[in-house]
Amino acid sequence: VAKDLGLQLTALSDRGVRVVSEGRTQYFALHGKTGHLVTAERIDREQLCRLVEKCVLRCELIVKGVM
């Protein structure tokens, strides 16, 4: 994520970068030392997308300040 945004790793915390998922469960997070997007919770496809062939989990990346 840091690389894709063109930010240094320290800028992620300085800008308060966070990942927000739809719903109550936050399935994704940013790894503080690498800037990688990682899973924060166990993802159970059968529970989330029982009757759907293509299962998509959406999330947003929130960054403070102008990019």
PDB file with SEQRES, HELIX, SHEET and CRYST1 records, atoms N, CA, C and O in Angstrom:
SEQRES   1 A   67  VAL ALA LYS ASP LEU GLY LEU GLN LEU THR ALA LEU SER          
SEQRES   2 A   67  ASP ARG GLY VAL ARG VAL VAL SER GLU GLY ARG THR GLN          
SEQRES   3 A   67  TYR PHE ALA LEU HIS GLY LYS THR GLY HIS LEU VAL THR          
SEQRES   4 A   67  ALA GLU ARG ILE ASP ARG GLU GLN LEU CYS ARG LEU VAL          
SEQRES   5 A   67  GLU LYS CYS VAL LEU ARG CYS GLU LEU ILE VAL LYS GLY          
SEQRES   6 A   67  VAL MET                                                      
HELIX    1 AA1 ALA A    2  LEU A    5  1                                   4    
HELIX    2 AA2 LEU A    9  ASP A   14  1                                   6    
HELIX    3 AA3 ARG A   45  LEU A   48  1                                   4    
SHEET    1 AA1 2 ARG A  18  SER A  21  0                                        
SHEET    2 AA1 2 CYS A  59  ILE A  62 -1                                        
SHEET    1 AA2 2 PHE A  28  LEU A  30  0                                        
SHEET    2 AA2 2 LEU A  37  THR A  39 -1                                        
CRYST1    1.000    1.000    1.000  90.00  90.00  90.00 P 1           1          
ATOM      1  N   VAL A   1       0.828  -1.177   0.000  1.00  0.00           N  
ATOM      2  CA  VAL A   1       0.000   0.000   0.000  1.00  0.00           C  
ATOM      3  C   VAL A   1       0.879   1.249   0.000  1.00  0.00           C  
ATOM      4  O   VAL A   1       0.629   2.193  -0.750  1.00  0.00           O  
ATOM      5  N   ALA A   2       1.903   1.249   0.840  1.00  0.00           N  
ATOM      6  CA  ALA A   2       2.796   2.409   0.890  1.00  0.00           C  
ATOM      7  C   ALA A   2       3.419   2.645  -0.480  1.00  0.00           C  
ATOM      8  O   ALA A   2       3.479   3.781  -0.950  1.00  0.00           O  
ATOM      9  N   LYS A   3       3.874   1.592  -1.111  1.00  0.00           N  
ATOM     10  CA  LYS A   3       4.497   1.700  -2.430  1.00  0.00           C  
ATOM     11  C   LYS A   3       3.487   2.196  -3.467  1.00  0.00           C  
ATOM     12  O   LYS A   3       3.807   3.066  -4.277  1.00  0.00           O  
ATOM     13  N   ASP A   4       2.270   1.644  -3.446  1.00  0.00           N  
ATOM     14  CA  ASP A   4       1.240   2.044  -4.403  1.00  0.00           C  
ATOM     15  C   ASP A   4       0.856   3.506  -4.254  1.00  0.00           C  
ATOM     16  O   ASP A   4       0.535   4.168  -5.241  1.00  0.00           O  
ATOM     17  N   LEU A   5       0.886   4.021  -3.021  1.00  0.00           N  
ATOM     18  CA  LEU A   5       0.545   5.428  -2.770  1.00  0.00           C  
ATOM     19  C   LEU A   5       1.739   6.357  -2.947  1.00  0.00           C  
ATOM     20  O   LEU A   5       1.588   7.579  -2.948  1.00  0.00           O  
ATOM     21  N   GLY A   6       2.922   5.776  -3.095  1.00  0.00           N  
ATOM     22  CA  GLY A   6       4.126   6.584  -3.228  1.00  0.00           C  
ATOM     23  C   GLY A   6       4.522   7.243  -1.916  1.00  0.00           C  
ATOM     24  O   GLY A   6       5.052   8.354  -1.912  1.00  0.00           O  
ATOM     25  N   LEU A   7       4.268   6.563  -0.799  1.00  0.00           N  
ATOM     26  CA  LEU A   7       4.590   7.087   0.529  1.00  0.00           C  
ATOM     27  C   LEU A   7       5.672   6.240   1.185  1.00  0.00           C  
ATOM     28  O   LEU A   7       5.792   5.046   0.912  1.00  0.00           O  
ATOM     29  N   GLN A   8       6.450   6.866   2.044  1.00  0.00           N  
ATOM     30  CA  GLN A   8       7.391   6.133   2.883  1.00  0.00           C  
ATOM     31  C   GLN A   8       6.592   5.456   4.000  1.00  0.00           C  
ATOM     32  O   GLN A   8       5.485   5.889   4.320  1.00  0.00           O  
ATOM     33  N   LEU A   9       7.140   4.416   4.584  1.00  0.00           N  
ATOM     34  CA  LEU A   9       6.442   3.702   5.649  1.00  0.00           C  
ATOM     35  C   LEU A   9       6.097   4.618   6.821  1.00  0.00           C  
ATOM     36  O   LEU A   9       5.024   4.487   7.410  1.00  0.00           O  
ATOM     37  N   THR A  10       6.988   5.537   7.163  1.00  0.00           N  
ATOM     38  CA  THR A  10       6.707   6.448   8.278  1.00  0.00           C  
ATOM     39  C   THR A  10       5.528   7.359   7.968  1.00  0.00           C  
ATOM     40  O   THR A  10       4.820   7.782   8.882  1.00  0.00           O  
ATOM     41  N   ALA A  11       5.307   7.666   6.701  1.00  0.00           N  
ATOM     42  CA  ALA A  11       4.196   8.541   6.314  1.00  0.00           C  
ATOM     43  C   ALA A  11       2.847   7.866   6.528  1.00  0.00           C  
ATOM     44  O   ALA A  11       1.842   8.555   6.702  1.00  0.00           O  
ATOM     45  N   LEU A  12       2.800   6.532   6.520  1.00  0.00           N  
ATOM     46  CA  LEU A  12       1.538   5.834   6.756  1.00  0.00           C  
ATOM     47  C   LEU A  12       0.979   6.179   8.129  1.00  0.00           C  
ATOM     48  O   LEU A  12      -0.201   6.502   8.263  1.00  0.00           O  
ATOM     49  N   SER A  13       1.823   6.111   9.141  1.00  0.00           N  
ATOM     50  CA  SER A  13       1.337   6.441  10.487  1.00  0.00           C  
ATOM     51  C   SER A  13       1.180   7.948  10.661  1.00  0.00           C  
ATOM     52  O   SER A  13       0.259   8.393  11.346  1.00  0.00           O  
ATOM     53  N   ASP A  14       2.057   8.736  10.057  1.00  0.00           N  
ATOM     54  CA  ASP A  14       1.959  10.197  10.155  1.00  0.00           C  
ATOM     55  C   ASP A  14       0.656  10.715   9.564  1.00  0.00           C  
ATOM     56  O   ASP A  14       0.082  11.677  10.073  1.00  0.00           O  
ATOM     57  N   ARG A  15       0.190  10.088   8.505  1.00  0.00           N  
ATOM     58  CA  ARG A  15      -1.036  10.511   7.832  1.00  0.00           C  
ATOM     59  C   ARG A  15      -2.265   9.780   8.362  1.00  0.00           C  
ATOM     60  O   ARG A  15      -3.372   9.994   7.868  1.00  0.00           O  
ATOM     61  N   GLY A  16      -2.082   8.927   9.355  1.00  0.00           N  
ATOM     62  CA  GLY A  16      -3.214   8.218   9.948  1.00  0.00           C  
ATOM     63  C   GLY A  16      -3.905   7.291   8.971  1.00  0.00           C  
ATOM     64  O   GLY A  16      -5.128   7.159   9.004  1.00  0.00           O  
ATOM     65  N   VAL A  17      -3.136   6.643   8.095  1.00  0.00           N  
ATOM     66  CA  VAL A  17      -3.709   5.748   7.095  1.00  0.00           C  
ATOM     67  C   VAL A  17      -4.369   4.559   7.799  1.00  0.00           C  
ATOM     68  O   VAL A  17      -3.784   3.948   8.693  1.00  0.00           O  
ATOM     69  N   ARG A  18      -5.592   4.246   7.380  1.00  0.00           N  
ATOM     70  CA  ARG A  18      -6.295   3.101   7.953  1.00  0.00           C  
ATOM     71  C   ARG A  18      -7.175   2.460   6.888  1.00  0.00           C  
ATOM     72  O   ARG A  18      -7.557   3.096   5.905  1.00  0.00           O  
ATOM     73  N   VAL A  19      -7.482   1.199   7.105  1.00  0.00           N  
ATOM     74  CA  VAL A  19      -8.321   0.425   6.190  1.00  0.00           C  
ATOM     75  C   VAL A  19      -9.679   0.245   6.852  1.00  0.00           C  
ATOM     76  O   VAL A  19      -9.766  -0.126   8.023  1.00  0.00           O  
ATOM     77  N   VAL A  20     -10.744   0.512   6.087  1.00  0.00           N  
ATOM     78  CA  VAL A  20     -12.099   0.380   6.601  1.00  0.00           C  
ATOM     79  C   VAL A  20     -12.872  -0.565   5.690  1.00  0.00           C  
ATOM     80  O   VAL A  20     -12.938  -0.354   4.479  1.00  0.00           O  
ATOM     81  N   SER A  21     -13.460  -1.615   6.278  1.00  0.00           N  
ATOM     82  CA  SER A  21     -14.267  -2.578   5.530  1.00  0.00           C  
ATOM     83  C   SER A  21     -15.742  -2.283   5.747  1.00  0.00           C  
ATOM     84  O   SER A  21     -16.122  -1.653   6.734  1.00  0.00           O  
ATOM     85  N   GLU A  22     -16.569  -2.744   4.816  1.00  0.00           N  
ATOM     86  CA  GLU A  22     -18.016  -2.626   4.978  1.00  0.00           C  
ATOM     87  C   GLU A  22     -18.449  -3.498   6.151  1.00  0.00           C  
ATOM     88  O   GLU A  22     -17.860  -4.550   6.396  1.00  0.00           O  
ATOM     89  N   GLY A  23     -19.456  -3.071   6.860  1.00  0.00           N  
ATOM     90  CA  GLY A  23     -19.972  -3.878   7.962  1.00  0.00           C  
ATOM     91  C   GLY A  23     -19.184  -3.686   9.236  1.00  0.00           C  
ATOM     92  O   GLY A  23     -18.320  -2.815   9.336  1.00  0.00           O  
ATOM     93  N   ARG A  24     -19.505  -4.524  10.209  1.00  0.00           N  
ATOM     94  CA  ARG A  24     -18.907  -4.393  11.534  1.00  0.00           C  
ATOM     95  C   ARG A  24     -17.526  -5.027  11.635  1.00  0.00           C  
ATOM     96  O   ARG A  24     -16.674  -4.540  12.379  1.00  0.00           O  
ATOM     97  N   THR A  25     -17.299  -6.095  10.901  1.00  0.00           N  
ATOM     98  CA  THR A  25     -16.031  -6.811  10.980  1.00  0.00           C  
ATOM     99  C   THR A  25     -15.016  -6.180  10.041  1.00  0.00           C  
ATOM    100  O   THR A  25     -15.292  -5.983   8.858  1.00  0.00           O  
ATOM    101  N   GLN A  26     -13.852  -5.869  10.567  1.00  0.00           N  
ATOM    102  CA  GLN A  26     -12.766  -5.318   9.760  1.00  0.00           C  
ATOM    103  C   GLN A  26     -11.852  -6.473   9.347  1.00  0.00           C  
ATOM    104  O   GLN A  26     -11.073  -6.980  10.154  1.00  0.00           O  
ATOM    105  N   TYR A  27     -11.957  -6.880   8.087  1.00  0.00           N  
ATOM    106  CA  TYR A  27     -11.224  -8.043   7.605  1.00  0.00           C  
ATOM    107  C   TYR A  27      -9.789  -7.734   7.212  1.00  0.00           C  
ATOM    108  O   TYR A  27      -8.965  -8.644   7.118  1.00  0.00           O  
ATOM    109  N   PHE A  28      -9.476  -6.465   6.981  1.00  0.00           N  
ATOM    110  CA  PHE A  28      -8.147  -6.098   6.499  1.00  0.00           C  
ATOM    111  C   PHE A  28      -7.507  -5.047   7.397  1.00  0.00           C  
ATOM    112  O   PHE A  28      -8.194  -4.291   8.084  1.00  0.00           O  
ATOM    113  N   ALA A  29      -6.179  -5.015   7.377  1.00  0.00           N  
ATOM    114  CA  ALA A  29      -5.416  -4.027   8.139  1.00  0.00           C  
ATOM    115  C   ALA A  29      -4.107  -3.761   7.403  1.00  0.00           C  
ATOM    116  O   ALA A  29      -3.737  -4.493   6.486  1.00  0.00           O  
ATOM    117  N   LEU A  30      -3.423  -2.718   7.812  1.00  0.00           N  
ATOM    118  CA  LEU A  30      -2.100  -2.425   7.270  1.00  0.00           C  
ATOM    119  C   LEU A  30      -1.053  -2.932   8.248  1.00  0.00           C  
ATOM    120  O   LEU A  30      -1.129  -2.673   9.449  1.00  0.00           O  
ATOM    121  N   HIS A  31      -0.084  -3.651   7.725  1.00  0.00           N  
ATOM    122  CA  HIS A  31       1.030  -4.113   8.551  1.00  0.00           C  
ATOM    123  C   HIS A  31       1.936  -2.904   8.790  1.00  0.00           C  
ATOM    124  O   HIS A  31       2.437  -2.310   7.836  1.00  0.00           O  
ATOM    125  N   GLY A  32       2.146  -2.542  10.043  1.00  0.00           N  
ATOM    126  CA  GLY A  32       2.872  -1.325  10.395  1.00  0.00           C  
ATOM    127  C   GLY A  32       4.317  -1.277   9.942  1.00  0.00           C  
ATOM    128  O   GLY A  32       4.828  -0.200   9.636  1.00  0.00           O  
ATOM    129  N   LYS A  33       4.991  -2.420   9.890  1.00  0.00           N  
ATOM    130  CA  LYS A  33       6.416  -2.428   9.543  1.00  0.00           C  
ATOM    131  C   LYS A  33       6.679  -2.573   8.053  1.00  0.00           C  
ATOM    132  O   LYS A  33       7.740  -2.180   7.569  1.00  0.00           O  
ATOM    133  N   THR A  34       5.711  -3.139   7.314  1.00  0.00           N  
ATOM    134  CA  THR A  34       5.941  -3.367   5.883  1.00  0.00           C  
ATOM    135  C   THR A  34       5.051  -2.515   4.985  1.00  0.00           C  
ATOM    136  O   THR A  34       5.384  -2.288   3.821  1.00  0.00           O  
ATOM    137  N   GLY A  35       3.925  -2.041   5.513  1.00  0.00           N  
ATOM    138  CA  GLY A  35       2.980  -1.289   4.689  1.00  0.00           C  
ATOM    139  C   GLY A  35       2.112  -2.176   3.819  1.00  0.00           C  
ATOM    140  O   GLY A  35       1.400  -1.682   2.945  1.00  0.00           O  
ATOM    141  N   HIS A  36       2.163  -3.488   4.048  1.00  0.00           N  
ATOM    142  CA  HIS A  36       1.371  -4.431   3.256  1.00  0.00           C  
ATOM    143  C   HIS A  36      -0.064  -4.501   3.780  1.00  0.00           C  
ATOM    144  O   HIS A  36      -0.318  -4.314   4.970  1.00  0.00           O  
ATOM    145  N   LEU A  37      -0.980  -4.770   2.878  1.00  0.00           N  
ATOM    146  CA  LEU A  37      -2.365  -5.036   3.243  1.00  0.00           C  
ATOM    147  C   LEU A  37      -2.442  -6.496   3.679  1.00  0.00           C  
ATOM    148  O   LEU A  37      -2.053  -7.393   2.931  1.00  0.00           O  
ATOM    149  N   VAL A  38      -2.946  -6.732   4.890  1.00  0.00           N  
ATOM    150  CA  VAL A  38      -3.008  -8.090   5.438  1.00  0.00           C  
ATOM    151  C   VAL A  38      -4.413  -8.377   5.943  1.00  0.00           C  
ATOM    152  O   VAL A  38      -5.204  -7.457   6.153  1.00  0.00           O  
ATOM    153  N   THR A  39      -4.719  -9.647   6.135  1.00  0.00           N  
ATOM    154  CA  THR A  39      -6.010 -10.003   6.715  1.00  0.00           C  
ATOM    155  C   THR A  39      -5.938  -9.813   8.225  1.00  0.00           C  
ATOM    156  O   THR A  39      -4.961 -10.195   8.870  1.00  0.00           O  
ATOM    157  N   ALA A  40      -6.985  -9.219   8.772  1.00  0.00           N  
ATOM    158  CA  ALA A  40      -7.044  -8.949  10.205  1.00  0.00           C  
ATOM    159  C   ALA A  40      -7.959  -9.932  10.922  1.00  0.00           C  
ATOM    160  O   ALA A  40      -7.864 -10.107  12.137  1.00  0.00           O  
ATOM    161  N   GLU A  41      -8.836 -10.566  10.174  1.00  0.00           N  
ATOM    162  CA  GLU A  41      -9.793 -11.534  10.716  1.00  0.00           C  
ATOM    163  C   GLU A  41      -9.849 -12.740   9.789  1.00  0.00           C  
ATOM    164  O   GLU A  41      -9.492 -12.653   8.614  1.00  0.00           O  
ATOM    165  N   ARG A  42     -10.290 -13.836  10.317  1.00  0.00           N  
ATOM    166  CA  ARG A  42     -10.506 -15.034   9.501  1.00  0.00           C  
ATOM    167  C   ARG A  42     -11.643 -14.751   8.528  1.00  0.00           C  
ATOM    168  O   ARG A  42     -12.683 -14.228   8.926  1.00  0.00           O  
ATOM    169  N   ILE A  43     -11.455 -15.090   7.265  1.00  0.00           N  
ATOM    170  CA  ILE A  43     -12.469 -14.866   6.242  1.00  0.00           C  
ATOM    171  C   ILE A  43     -13.088 -16.209   5.871  1.00  0.00           C  
ATOM    172  O   ILE A  43     -12.414 -17.080   5.320  1.00  0.00           O  
ATOM    173  N   ASP A  44     -14.365 -16.370   6.173  1.00  0.00           N  
ATOM    174  CA  ASP A  44     -15.098 -17.597   5.902  1.00  0.00           C  
ATOM    175  C   ASP A  44     -15.998 -17.369   4.694  1.00  0.00           C  
ATOM    176  O   ASP A  44     -17.071 -16.779   4.817  1.00  0.00           O  
ATOM    177  N   ARG A  45     -15.562 -17.834   3.530  1.00  0.00           N  
ATOM    178  CA  ARG A  45     -16.296 -17.602   2.288  1.00  0.00           C  
ATOM    179  C   ARG A  45     -17.716 -18.152   2.354  1.00  0.00           C  
ATOM    180  O   ARG A  45     -18.647 -17.492   1.892  1.00  0.00           O  
ATOM    181  N   GLU A  46     -17.902 -19.332   2.912  1.00  0.00           N  
ATOM    182  CA  GLU A  46     -19.235 -19.936   2.974  1.00  0.00           C  
ATOM    183  C   GLU A  46     -20.191 -19.094   3.818  1.00  0.00           C  
ATOM    184  O   GLU A  46     -21.381 -19.017   3.515  1.00  0.00           O  
ATOM    185  N   GLN A  47     -19.692 -18.479   4.847  1.00  0.00           N  
ATOM    186  CA  GLN A  47     -20.535 -17.644   5.690  1.00  0.00           C  
ATOM    187  C   GLN A  47     -20.857 -16.315   5.005  1.00  0.00           C  
ATOM    188  O   GLN A  47     -21.982 -15.827   5.109  1.00  0.00           O  
ATOM    189  N   LEU A  48     -19.898 -15.731   4.315  1.00  0.00           N  
ATOM    190  CA  LEU A  48     -20.079 -14.410   3.710  1.00  0.00           C  
ATOM    191  C   LEU A  48     -20.810 -14.449   2.371  1.00  0.00           C  
ATOM    192  O   LEU A  48     -21.605 -13.558   2.070  1.00  0.00           O  
ATOM    193  N   CYS A  49     -20.546 -15.468   1.576  1.00  0.00           N  
ATOM    194  CA  CYS A  49     -21.047 -15.502   0.196  1.00  0.00           C  
ATOM    195  C   CYS A  49     -21.653 -16.855  -0.152  1.00  0.00           C  
ATOM    196  O   CYS A  49     -21.285 -17.453  -1.163  1.00  0.00           O  
ATOM    197  N   ARG A  50     -22.559 -17.336   0.654  1.00  0.00           N  
ATOM    198  CA  ARG A  50     -23.123 -18.674   0.463  1.00  0.00           C  
ATOM    199  C   ARG A  50     -23.631 -18.957  -0.941  1.00  0.00           C  
ATOM    200  O   ARG A  50     -23.255 -19.957  -1.552  1.00  0.00           O  
ATOM    201  N   LEU A  51     -24.472 -18.093  -1.446  1.00  0.00           N  
ATOM    202  CA  LEU A  51     -25.151 -18.360  -2.711  1.00  0.00           C  
ATOM    203  C   LEU A  51     -24.575 -17.573  -3.882  1.00  0.00           C  
ATOM    204  O   LEU A  51     -25.173 -17.538  -4.958  1.00  0.00           O  
ATOM    205  N   VAL A  52     -23.436 -16.951  -3.686  1.00  0.00           N  
ATOM    206  CA  VAL A  52     -22.837 -16.111  -4.721  1.00  0.00           C  
ATOM    207  C   VAL A  52     -21.590 -16.801  -5.265  1.00  0.00           C  
ATOM    208  O   VAL A  52     -20.722 -17.230  -4.505  1.00  0.00           O  
ATOM    209  N   GLU A  53     -21.513 -16.903  -6.601  1.00  0.00           N  
ATOM    210  CA  GLU A  53     -20.360 -17.560  -7.203  1.00  0.00           C  
ATOM    211  C   GLU A  53     -19.095 -16.719  -7.035  1.00  0.00           C  
ATOM    212  O   GLU A  53     -18.036 -17.246  -6.697  1.00  0.00           O  
ATOM    213  N   LYS A  54     -19.209 -15.414  -7.271  1.00  0.00           N  
ATOM    214  CA  LYS A  54     -18.063 -14.517  -7.172  1.00  0.00           C  
ATOM    215  C   LYS A  54     -18.160 -13.747  -5.854  1.00  0.00           C  
ATOM    216  O   LYS A  54     -19.054 -12.919  -5.679  1.00  0.00           O  
ATOM    217  N   CYS A  55     -17.250 -14.019  -4.942  1.00  0.00           N  
ATOM    218  CA  CYS A  55     -17.275 -13.404  -3.617  1.00  0.00           C  
ATOM    219  C   CYS A  55     -16.294 -12.226  -3.588  1.00  0.00           C  
ATOM    220  O   CYS A  55     -15.103 -12.401  -3.843  1.00  0.00           O  
ATOM    221  N   VAL A  56     -16.793 -11.036  -3.279  1.00  0.00           N  
ATOM    222  CA  VAL A  56     -15.968  -9.833  -3.257  1.00  0.00           C  
ATOM    223  C   VAL A  56     -16.108  -9.148  -1.903  1.00  0.00           C  
ATOM    224  O   VAL A  56     -17.220  -8.889  -1.442  1.00  0.00           O  
ATOM    225  N   LEU A  57     -14.983  -8.859  -1.273  1.00  0.00           N  
ATOM    226  CA  LEU A  57     -14.969  -8.072  -0.037  1.00  0.00           C  
ATOM    227  C   LEU A  57     -14.377  -6.715  -0.377  1.00  0.00           C  
ATOM    228  O   LEU A  57     -13.270  -6.627  -0.909  1.00  0.00           O  
ATOM    229  N   ARG A  58     -15.106  -5.674  -0.073  1.00  0.00           N  
ATOM    230  CA  ARG A  58     -14.644  -4.326  -0.385  1.00  0.00           C  
ATOM    231  C   ARG A  58     -14.109  -3.654   0.875  1.00  0.00           C  
ATOM    232  O   ARG A  58     -14.584  -3.892   1.985  1.00  0.00           O  
ATOM    233  N   CYS A  59     -13.106  -2.808   0.664  1.00  0.00           N  
ATOM    234  CA  CYS A  59     -12.580  -2.015   1.761  1.00  0.00           C  
ATOM    235  C   CYS A  59     -12.108  -0.683   1.188  1.00  0.00           C  
ATOM    236  O   CYS A  59     -11.871  -0.558  -0.014  1.00  0.00           O  
ATOM    237  N   GLU A  60     -11.976   0.299   2.055  1.00  0.00           N  
ATOM    238  CA  GLU A  60     -11.500   1.618   1.661  1.00  0.00           C  
ATOM    239  C   GLU A  60     -10.252   1.949   2.449  1.00  0.00           C  
ATOM    240  O   GLU A  60     -10.098   1.530   3.596  1.00  0.00           O  
ATOM    241  N   LEU A  61      -9.371   2.694   1.834  1.00  0.00           N  
ATOM    242  CA  LEU A  61      -8.168   3.163   2.481  1.00  0.00           C  
ATOM    243  C   LEU A  61      -8.362   4.645   2.768  1.00  0.00           C  
ATOM    244  O   LEU A  61      -8.569   5.432   1.844  1.00  0.00           O  
ATOM    245  N   ILE A  62      -8.298   5.032   4.031  1.00  0.00           N  
ATOM    246  CA  ILE A  62      -8.485   6.415   4.442  1.00  0.00           C  
ATOM    247  C   ILE A  62      -7.117   7.026   4.712  1.00  0.00           C  
ATOM    248  O   ILE A  62      -6.333   6.483   5.491  1.00  0.00           O  
ATOM    249  N   VAL A  63      -6.826   8.172   4.059  1.00  0.00           N  
ATOM    250  CA  VAL A  63      -5.555   8.867   4.232  1.00  0.00           C  
ATOM    251  C   VAL A  63      -5.852  10.319   4.559  1.00  0.00           C  
ATOM    252  O   VAL A  63      -6.592  10.981   3.832  1.00  0.00           O  
ATOM    253  N   LYS A  64      -5.277  10.822   5.653  1.00  0.00           N  
ATOM    254  CA  LYS A  64      -5.453  12.224   6.015  1.00  0.00           C  
ATOM    255  C   LYS A  64      -4.542  13.102   5.161  1.00  0.00           C  
ATOM    256  O   LYS A  64      -3.418  12.716   4.841  1.00  0.00           O  
ATOM    257  N   GLY A  65      -5.027  14.265   4.800  1.00  0.00           N  
ATOM    258  CA  GLY A  65      -4.209  15.211   4.039  1.00  0.00           C  
ATOM    259  C   GLY A  65      -4.387  15.037   2.548  1.00  0.00           C  
ATOM    260  O   GLY A  65      -5.023  14.090   2.085  1.00  0.00           O  
ATOM    261  N   VAL A  66      -3.826  15.948   1.820  1.00  0.00           N  
ATOM    262  CA  VAL A  66      -3.935  15.969   0.358  1.00  0.00           C  
ATOM    263  C   VAL A  66      -2.911  15.025  -0.250  1.00  0.00           C  
ATOM    264  O   VAL A  66      -1.758  14.980   0.179  1.00  0.00           O  
ATOM    265  N   MET A  67      -3.344  14.271  -1.255  1.00  0.00           N  
ATOM    266  CA  MET A  67      -2.451  13.359  -1.963  1.00  0.00           C  
ATOM    267  C   MET A  67      -2.077  13.968  -3.298  1.00  0.00           C  
ATOM    268  O   MET A  67      -1.326  13.363  -4.064  1.00  0.00           O  
TER     269      MET A  67                                                      
END                                                                             
